[in-house]
């Protein structure tokens, strides 16, 4: 099932709301279609007794509850309430030495971007607003200091990092978190069983907090709000990708530009050529992974931060320590009072000191929240503050040195050593947003908002560390184009500000929704957060937009292109899934075909890959009419991404019986989180699947046996009020406060003999009926024989075309743009390490 590069069915998944809007309910029908979650571990089997119909679309069923009475905490509690200590963090149990290594990696991966901002912040600020006296220097410094304190420290480190999705950060992690608490996704493939994954960890809004409930209801009821939320998420992600382009351009060109200070003969064209060579090397080593590169460059970045602090202290002592007055925010007021237009222009450059803030959040999947917080507060922030204070002190005595002020302020004897470290740090900074881009794109693929691409996992120990070759080389090409087109450092800085602010504003809005819906904190705090930070970011954004015509518009165009790609893919995937749901085969048709399905049943198991989580896919009918025979056992396999970072292996597979017992047709939903690694080869996957199927059948038989015992022992009390107790194989005790299945099935036939279309005339039989144990052994024997005959993968490639009477825009999007993306994305067959002799493919076109 192969490599994780496989977002095989990622196009079908979003936050996973159900089309029929059924909540986590217990539905009973007269057909034998029990649904169980299946453990992989024989010694620790968790039992969930949910009976759910394949075709059930009735919203009027009463909600039932599974009440746990045993001493142990089970992961399948129906309400999936927050269990203390249930959160898993792969970084918590490290030794002290391992934590030190992790801290170095954190420096190398997360803080490179914000750490190199002193290279260019003052240069860009004073190019937009030339220095006119020492008060301008103090005002600009005060702006920088408080921007660093407000945005990276207060907003991101103290607030936004806490809105992580079980250790996962970024725009789509916020969206996934929201989708778990409200059905706001546009893709209709949610199952009630998804909420019983232990990592779902819902904290259901309290009845007392009417505000949270009203927000949830409003979000779920309004299609416009759902589309608006998705638009914000896609816009933020497109800005992250644009940030991954402009960060290398800005950091490397600024660092290499120091040559013009050290060597008079170097001109700007030569700086650009050297920068291009560095950028090519940077993207070429990206494939070696975060752990290897992070550990290698972590000490270098530590030296860089120490250099910033040392140079800052040196300049404060040598030139003017009075710049410490800039901690008084009144100098910001004076700065704007003297020349408000010039001060407003300088905001675009001031923001550059906070670039890299989003990388702290987007790269969170690589490291723990606490390690990022502590490293920033106790190392990164003090060194940055000292670095800016030292540059301002130098400018107080040398106002003409505003261009390349960082390199001018370096002591003569240390220039080349610091220049070398600065270039290393710039290369590290460029990787910060590149790794963040990889993380965001992987999340968007898993949630159905980006075409499937090959993903390479670069670490055997940490599942979040990835490399996407296509995106890596794509970013390289666009970055080189940007360097050649926008070679001026001020224009690149403006483009940098546009991309960074776009992400920041989207993050502010999404975190506000998290505060209202999930954290349920005081409304005054929420309003203060969004009004202050969104207002601040809009002021910065107005400054950078004023200069968009200088060349930075290229980054905006690139971001718009990425937004359109994600929107078209999500729109096409949604239409495709909805069409497959509408055209699924009915159970009546299957009954009419009979257990032979109207064709020959050949020995073996057929794994039919499809995207439906309910019902029989139309592509199965295409197989029946195309092939001369179908396998004696058919399993519909759906690879489904749920909005959680990780699905435990023991909760991976969800089985249900699709048709009556004699048909030997099952559904298997293999559930993955967007952070999960899929590295099973096809033999391993087949073995896991068959073992899980056997456990499902055994549990199904056990359920029937318990029900039979209940029928024998039942009193004459009202049937609808009966309850029963289940003892799972691990010794856990469950009290089921629901009516028995016998109450819902017809009295003239047993559940194991679900009706077919064929009218059966009772004929006296001389053979005694099979006992429950004999029936179980017979079915297990049937599975073993089918497995020995071989497993074949049935792949149905469903394409969509717009109807002839569709609007021109829809035809253009579906027939050309979406078709182009599907043709060039990674197909499902590429995600399976299956020999071609075991593959069978059928194509089908849906008109939408």
N, C-alpha and C positions, 0 to 999 in steps of 0.2 A: 504494500500500500504505500509505501515507499517514502521517498524523500520528502522532507518538510518543504522543499521547494514547492510543494504542491499545495497551493490553495485550490484544491481540485474543484470544490463546489463553492468557492468563496463568494461567487456572484449571487448566491441565493440568500445570503444571510445578512441581517442587519440586527437591530435590536429585537427582532423576532416577535412582533405582535401577531396574534391569531386573526385569521380572516373572520372566523365566526364569533370572535370576541368572547369565547368561553374562558372562564377563569379556571383555577385549579380545581376541577370538579371530578366527581366519581360518576361515570356513566355506565349503565348496564344495558346490554342488548341480549337478544335470544341467541346470538351467534357466539361461537367459541372463539373469542378474540381477546383473551386476557393479555394484559400488558404488564411487563415486569422490567425493572432495571436489573442488569445482570452483573454480578461480581466476577472478577477474574481470579479471586483468591478463594480456594475451596475452604480454607480454615477461617475465613472471616467473611461470611456471606451476609450481605444486608438484604433484607426482604422488604419489598414494597408491594402491597397488594392493591394495585390500581387496576381497575377494569375499564377499558376505554374503547369505544367503538371506532373502527376505521372511518366509518361514514357519518359519524355523529355530527350533526350541525345544529342540534337543538339547544337553544340558550336557556330553556326553562327548567333544566335539571337542578335539583336542590344541591347546594354545596355540601360536601361531606368532609369529615375530618378524621385523620388518623391520630389517635391519642396514644402517646408512648407511656407505658407504665413500668418499664424495666429500669434498672439502675444505670444503664449505660446510655450515653448520648449517641444517637444514631444520625447519620447524615441525611436520611430521607424523611425527616420530619416535614410534614406537608407544608406548613407555613414557612419553612426554611428560615426560621428566626435566627437572629444572630447568636451564635454559640461562643461563649468566652473561650479564647484560646484557639478558635478554629482557624484563624488566619495563618496561612503558611508564609514564611519568609525565608528564602533560601540563604539569607545572609546573617541570620541571627546567631547561629551557634558557632561562629568562627573563633579561633584562638586569637590572642593578642597579636601575634606575628602576622596572621592572615588578615586581620583588620588593618594593620599598617600597610600591607601590600595593597589591600583594597582602597585605602585612602590615596595611595599614589596613583592607582588606576583611575580613581575618581577625578583627581587633578587632571590627568591626561586626557580624559574623555569628556568630562562635563564642563570644566571651568576654563578650557582653553580659549573659548570665544570671548567671554567677559574679561578674561585675564589679559588679553591683548588690546583691549580698548584704549589704554593710554597711548598706544602708538599713533592714534589718529584723532581722538576726540577733540582736543584743543586746536589742532591744526584745522579741522573742518569748521569748528565754531568760529574761529577768528578769521577765517577766509570769508565767512558769511557776514560777520560783524566785526570789522577791523578794530583793533585796540585804540581807544582814545582816552588814555589815562589809567592810573592804577585802580580806580574804582570799577572800571570795566573788567579788569582781571579778577577782582574780588567778587563781583557780581556773577561772572561766568563760573568761577570756582564754586561759589555757593550753590549755583544751579546744579552743577555736576555732583556735588556732595549729596545734596538732598534728593536728586534723581536716583543716585545709587542706594540711598537709604530707603526711599519709598518703593521703588519698583523691584529691584532684585531682592532686597532684604525683607521688607514688610509684606509686599504682595506675594512674591513667589516662594521665598524660603519659609515664611511663617504661615501663609494661608494656602496658596495653590498646591504646594507639595502635599498637603494633607488631603487633598481631593483626589489622591491617586486611586487607581482601580486595582487593589490588592498588589501594590508595588509597581503597577504599570502607569506610566505618565503619557501625556500628549493629548492632542485634541480628540482623537478617536477614543482614547481611554475614558475621557469625560463623557463622551456620547454614549459609550457602552454602559457606563455607570448609571446614566440617566435612563437608558433603555431598560435596565433591570428593575427600575422602580416605577416606570410608567411605560405603557405601550405606545411609544412615539415613533417607532421605525415604520417605514413604508413597505417593508418586505413581509408578507403575510405567512410566515412559517414557524410561528411560536407554538410550542406544545406545553400543556400544563406541567408535564414531567420535567421541563427545563428548570423550573423553580425549585425542584427537589435535588438538584446537584448541590453538594455540600459547599462548593466554592461560590455558589450564587450569593449566599450570606445576606439575604434581604433583611433589612430592618423595616418591617411594615409600618407605614405612617400611623401614629397613635390616633385613636378616635378623638382624643382631646384636642389634637392639633388640627382644627378644621381647615386652617389655611393650607396645610400640606395636601390634605385630601381634595380640596377644591382645585388646587393647582394640578394635581394628578388627573382629576376628572376632566379639567379643561384641556389639558394637553392631549389626552386620549381621545376626546370628542372632536377636536378641531383638526381637520386635515390641513388647513392653512398653517396652523402652528407647527404641525409635524414637518411640513415642507420647509418652513422658515428655519426650524431648528437644524434640519439636515443641510440646508443652504449655508448656514453659519459654520457648520462643521466642515463642509467641503471647502468653503472659502478659507478657513483657518489652515486646513491641511495644504491647500495650494500655496499659501503664503510660507508655510514651513518648507515646502519643496523649493520655492523661490529663494528662501533664506539659505538653503543648501547650495545654491548657485552663487549668490553674491558674497557669502562669507569668505570663501577662499580668495575671491578677487580682492576684497577689501583688505583682508589680513596680510596676504602675501605681498601685494603691491605696496602697502604701507611699510612693511618690514624691509623689503628690498630697496625701497626709496631712501633708506638711510645711507646707501652708497653715495648719494649725491652730497651728503654732508661730509663723509669720510674721504671721498675721491672727487676732486673738482672736475675731472675730465668726463665723468659719467653723465650722460644726458638722459632725458625721460624715455626715449625710444629703447635705449639699452636696458633701462629698468624694466620696461614692459616685457622685453624678450627674456630676461632672466626670470621674471615672475612666471611667464608661461612655462618655462622649463621646470620650475619648482612645482607648479600646479599639476603638470603631467606626472611628475614623480609622486606627488601626494596621492592622486587617485589610483596610481598603479599599485601602491602598497596597501590600499584599503582592504584588499582581499585577505590579508594576513590576520585580520580579526582584531577585535577590541582588546581582548586580554593581552595578546602578544604586544600589540602596538602601545596599548595603554600602559603596560608595565614598563616598556622600554622608554617611553617619553614622559612618564610620570615624574621621575627624578629631575628631568630637564625642566619641566614646568615648575617644579618646586624651587629650583635654582632661579627661574625667571621671576617668581613672586618675591623671593628674597632679594633679587637685584632691584626690583621696583621699590621695595621698602628701603633698601640701602641707599639708592640714588636719591629717593625722596628725602630721607633724613640728611644726607650730605648737602642737598640744595637748600633745605630749611636752615641748616646751620650756617652755610656759606653766604646765602643771599639775603633772605628776608623771612624771619619766622612770624612776622605780623600777619601773614596770610591765614593763620589759624583763626583770625577774626571771621573768616568766611563761614564758620559754623553758625554764626548769627544770621538767621534767614532775612533779616532786614536788608542785607546787601542785595538780595534778589529784587526787593521792592525798589531800591535805589537804581538798580540796573535797568529796570523797565521804565522808571520814571524819567531818566535822562533821555532815553531814545527808545520808545516802546517798539517801533518798527524794527530797528536793528536787533533788539533783544528777542523779538518774536522770530526773526530770521535765524538767530543763533540756536533756537530750540531744536532745529533739525540736526545740528551737530551735537548738541548736548545729549540727545537721546542715545547716541552711539556708546556712551559710557555704560548703558544698560543692555546693550546687545549681548546675546548669550543667555539672558534670563530664561527665555523659553527653552533653551537647550538643557537647562537644569531640570526642567520638568519633562521634556520629551525624552531625554536620555535616562530617566529615572528607572526604566526597566533594567538597566545594566547594574544599578547599585541600590542600596537601601536609602530610605528617606533620611534616617538619622545620620548616615555617613555624609550625605550631601549637605545637610543642614549644618553639622558641626564643622565640616571643612570650610564652608563658606564663611560662617560667623567668626571663626577663630584664626583663619589663615588668609583666605581670599580677600574679604572685605577690608581688613586692616592694611594689607599690602597695597590694595588699590587706592585707598584714601591717602596713604603716605605718598604714593606715586603722583597723584594729582596735586597734592599740596606742594611737593617738590617742584613740579613743573611750573606751578603758579609762582612760587618763590623765585625761580629763575627768570620768569617773564617780568617780574617786578623790577628787575635790574637790567633786562635785555628785551625790551618790547619789540624790537625788530626781528626777534628770532621765533616768532609765532609759527612760521612755516617749519615743519619737522621739529617741533619744540622738544619732543622726547629725545631725539638724537643730539640736538644741540645742548641739552642739559646734562648729558653724560660726561663725567670727568674724563679728561684726555687720555689718561693712562688705561682706562677701562673700556674705551670706545669699541674696539674690535671684538673683545670678549662679549660685551653686552650685545653688540650687533649680531654676533653668531647665535647667542641664546635667543634673541628677539626673533630671528628667522625660524629657529626651531619651534618657538612658541607659536608663531604664526601658522606654521604647518599643522601644529596640534589643534589650534583654534579652528582651522578649516575642517578638520575631522569631526569636530564637535557637532556641527549642524549636519554633516553628512550622515553620521550615525543616527542622529535624530530623525533625519529624513527616511532612512531605512526602516526605523521603528514605526514611524507613522504610516508608511506605505504598507507595511505588513499588516498593521491593524486594519487599515482601510480595505485591504484585499479580503481579510477574514470576515469583515462585516459587509461585503458585497458592494464596495464603492470604488474599486480599482481593478483593472484587468489583471488576470493571474500572471504572475511572473515567477521565475526561478528564484528560490531563496536558499542561500547557503548558510548553514550554521557554523560559525567559526570557533565555537567553544564546546567541548564535550561536557563541561560542568555546568555552564549557565545557559539556559535555553533562550534567553533574550538576546544573545549576541549574534547578530546576523549580518549578512552581506548580500546585496542584490546586484548582480553583475550588470544587468541592463540599465538600471537606474544609475549606477556608478558611472558608466561610460556616457550616458545621456547627460548627466550633470557636468561631466568634464567638457563635453562639446559646448554646452550652453555657457559654461563659465569662461571658456576661451573666447567665445564670441563676445561675451560681455566685456572682457578685459580689452579686447581690440576695439570695441565700439565705444566704451565708456572708459577711456584710459585715464581721465582726470580723477584724482582721488576725491575731490569734492562731489562730483557727480555720482561716483560709486557709493560714497557715503550717503547721499540722498536716497539712492535705490535701496541701500541697506536699511535705512530708516523706514521706508515704505513697507518692505517685507516684514520687518520686525514688528512694527506697530499693527499691521494687519493681524498677525498671530496673537499679539497681546490683547487686542480688543475682543477677538473671538473667545479667548480664554477667560477674560473677565465676565462675559455674558454667560458662558457655560458654568463657570464656578458659582455665579449668582444663582442659577437654577439648582445646582447641587445644594447650595445653602438653604434654599427654600424647600426643596422637595425631600432631601435626604437628611441633611444636618438638622433641619427644623430649628434654627436658632432665631433669636429675637429679630423682628422685622426692622427695627431701628439699625441694628448692626448690618443687616443685608443692604438696606437702602444706603447707608453710609459708605459701604464698600463699593457698590456699583456707581453711585453718583461721583464719589471722589476719584476712583481710579479710571473709570470710563471717561469722565470729564477731562482728567489730566491727559489721558492718551489721545483724546480727540483734539486737544490743543496742540500736542506734538504733531499729530497727523496733519492738521491744517498747515503747519509750517513746512513739512516735507512735500506736501502736495503742491504748494505754491511754486516749487522748483522742479516739478515733474517734467516740464518740457525741455530740460537741459540734457536729457539722455537717459534719465532713470526710468522713463516710460517703458523701456525694453523689459525691465523686470515686471512691471505691471502687466504687459502683454503676455509674458511667459506664465505668470500666475493665472491669468484669465484662461489661457490654453489648458493648463492643468485642471482648472476648475471645470471646464467644459468636458474634458476627458472623463473625469470622475462622475459628473452629472449624467452624461450620456450612458456610461456603463451602468450606473445605478438605475436609470430610467428603463433601459433595454432589459436589464435583468429582472426588474420588477414586472414588466409586461410579459416577459417570457414565463415567469413563474405563475403569474395569475392566469395566463392562457392554459398552461399545463393543468392547473387546478380545475379550470372549467371543463377541460376536455378529458378528464380522467374517466376510466371505465367504471361502469356501475356494477354493483354487486349482483343486481338482477341478471345482467349479461353473463357474469361469471357463472351463476347458478345454471343458466340455460345451457352454457357450454358443457357443464358437467365436470367431473373430476379429471377427465382427460383433456379438458380445455379445447375440445373440438379438434384435436390433433393427436399425434403420437407422443407418448411420454418416454423419452430415452433415459437410460440410467445415467446418473450424474447430478451434480449441483450446478445450477446456473445463478451467478451473482449478477443481478441486473442493476446497474448503477443509474440512479435517477435523482431528481432534486425534490421530489414530493415527500413531505413528512406524513401525509395522510392520503389514503386512497390508492387506486391502482393506476399507474401512469399510462397515458395513451400510447407511449412508445412500446409498451408490452403487447398491445394489440397489433402493433406493426410487426413485432417479432413473430407473433402467432401466425399472421398472414404471409410472412416472408419466408419463414423457415419451415422445412418439412416436418420437424419434430421439436419438442421442447423438453427440457430436462425434467426428470422425475421429481426433483425438488427445486423450487425457485425461491430465491431470497432477494427481495428488493432492498438494496443497500443505498442509504442516503448518508453522505458525508456532510455533517451539519456543524456549523460554527455557532456556538451560543455566546451571548455577551458576557463572558467571564474570561479572565486571563487563562485559567487552567482548569481542565476537567480531570479529576482523579481517575487513574486507570481502572479502578474498581467500579467506576460509574460510567465507563466509556460507552457501553453498548446498551441499547434499549430495544427489546424484541416485542413483537406482537404477532399473533396469528391473523393473517389477512382473510382467509377463506375458511370454510368448514374443514375439519380435520383431514378428510380424505384427499383434499386438494394438495396438501404438502406445500403450501405457499406461506412464506413468512416475510415480515418486514424487519430490517435491522437498521436502526439509526445510530451511526457512529458519531458521537458528539465530541467536538474539540473546542477548546478555548482559543482565542486569537493569539495566545502566547505559547500554545502547545507545539511540541515537536512531533512530527509523524515520520518515524524512521523505520517502521516495520517493513520487511520485505513481504512479498505476497504469500509465501508459505507460512510465515509467522502470523500474518493477519488471518489467513484461512483457519489456522489452528485455533487462534483465539476466538474467532467467530463461531466455529463449530462447537467448541467447548462451552461457550456462552449459550448457544442454542440448546445444548443438552441440559444445562442447568435451568434454563427457562422452562423446558418441557417437564423436567422433574418437579419444579416448583408449581407449575400449573397442575400437575397430577396431585401434588400435596394439597393444594388449595381445594381441589374437588373432594379429596378425601376428608378434609376438615369440614367442608360444607355438608357432606353426607352424614358425618357424625353429628353435626349440628341438627340436621333434619330429624335424626332418630331421637335425639335427646331433647328436642324442643318441647316447651310446654304449650298450653293452649292460649298463651297471651297473644296480643295483637301482633300480627306478623311484621308490620312495618316498624315496630319498636324493638325488634330483636337485635342483639349484638353478639359478637363472637370474639374469641381470643386466639391469636396466632402465636405460635412459638417458632421463631426463626432458627435456622441451623446453628447460629452462633449463640443461642441461648437467650436472645432478646425476646421480650414479651410485648405483644401489640394488642391493644384493645381496639376493635374496629366498630365504631359507633355508626354502622351503616346497615341497611337492610341486606339480607342474604341474597345472593345471586338467584337462588331458587324462586324468590318472589317475582323476579323479572322474566323468567323464562316460561314458556308455555308448558302446561302440565302434561301434554300428550306426547312429549318427546324429550329425551335427555339432552343435556347441553353438548355432550360429545358427539351427538349425531345432528349437527346443524342441518337445516333443510337445504335441499338443492332444488333445481327447477324440475327435475325428473319426478314424476309422480310415482311413488313406490307403493305397490300393493303388498300388504303384509302376507308373507308366505311362511307357513310353519317350518321351523328349522330344527333339524335333529341335533345340531351342534350346540353345546352349551355356550352361553354368552361369555365373552372374555372378562376376566376380572380386571380391576383397575391396574394391578401390577403387571398382568400379562399385556394389557393394552400399552402401558408405558414401555415395557421391554420391546414390544414389537416396533413401536415408533422409533426408539433409539437404534434398534437393529437396522431399520430402514435408512436412517441417517448415515450409519457407518458404511452400509453398502453403497449408498450414493456417493459418499466421500471417496471410497475406494475406486469408484468408476471415474473420478476426476472432477475437477472444478473448472468451469469456464466462465470468463468475465464477459458479460453482455453489455456493451457500451452503446447507449443511444445518444446520438448527436442531434439535439434539437435546435434548429435555427428558426428565426422569426423573420417575417416579411410584413410590411405594412399593407393593409388592404387597398384595393384600387380606389375606393371612395374616401381614403384618408386624406387629411390635410397635407399640403405640399411639404410643410416643415416636418411633419411626422415621417413622411416617406424619406425625406433627406436624412433625418437622424437615424432611423431604423435600417433602411436599405443600404445606406452608404457608410455613415460614421460608425454606428454600432457594429455593422457587419465587418467593417475594416478592423475594429478592435478585436472582435472575436476571432477573426482569421489570423491575426498576428499575436494573440496572447497565447499563453501556455495551455494547451488542450489537456483534457482529463487523462488521455492515454499517456501523456508525458509524465504524469504524476504517479504512474503505476509501474513498478518493476516486474512486469508480467511478460513471460515469453509470448511472442506473437501467435504461437500455436494455441494458446489458451484464450485468445481474444476473438470476439465476434462483434462487429459493429454494424449498426443500422442508422441511417440518417432519416430525419423527419423535419418537415417545415411547418411552422404554425403561422397562420395569418392573424395579425393583431390589429 
